Every structure is written in structure tokens, then in C-alpha cells.
Amino acid sequence: MAESGYTSHLSLPAAAMVAGLPRRKQRQVLDLADQLAIHPFEVGDYRSEDAAGHTLENLLIDNFIFTYWVDHAVKEVRITEIIKV
């Protein structure tokens, strides 16, 4: 669990993207996901909205775009997509 009390959760597409990376990159991306959980109030580079109406933050970190929303009620950062740029 992150120092903030929040945890990061990857969607199936995000987890599949990570699984397709070399092991060293997998660790890097998972560490970045944990950093998002440590800083759940981080404002992304731009916002979008998903079909369920969640406001999604989109943040570029180390050549990866993380798309996520924060469920403050259960202290989870829900990472819906990770794109390598």
C-alpha cells in the first residue's frame, strides 16, 4: 500500500500492456503506477471522460501515458490505460 493509503489498480488492458513489456520495463511501469497512488491528487496533463462518466486524468510519465481516475471513497487509483509513447 502506498504511503498515502491509496493503492493502484490496473484494468485488464493496462495489465496486458505491462505484461507485454520486458521485465525491467514492467517493474518501471508498476513503480510509476505506485507513484500515482502515493500522489492521488496529482492533476494530469489533460482530462477526458469515460463512458461511465468518470473524469479521467491523463499524465505523461517517462514515455508512458497513464489514464486513470481516483476512487476516493475506497482510496484507489484506477489505471484504465497505459500507452507507451
Secondary structure as GFF3:
##gff-version 3
##sequence-region A 1 85
A	DSSP	beta_strand	7	10	.	.	.	ID=ss1
A	DSSP	alpha_helix	12	19	.	.	.	ID=ss2
A	DSSP	alpha_helix	23	38	.	.	.	ID=ss3
A	DSSP	beta_strand	46	49	.	.	.	ID=ss4
A	DSSP	beta_strand	55	61	.	.	.	ID=ss5
A	DSSP	beta_strand	64	71	.	.	.	ID=ss6
A	DSSP	beta_strand	76	84	.	.	.	ID=ss7
###
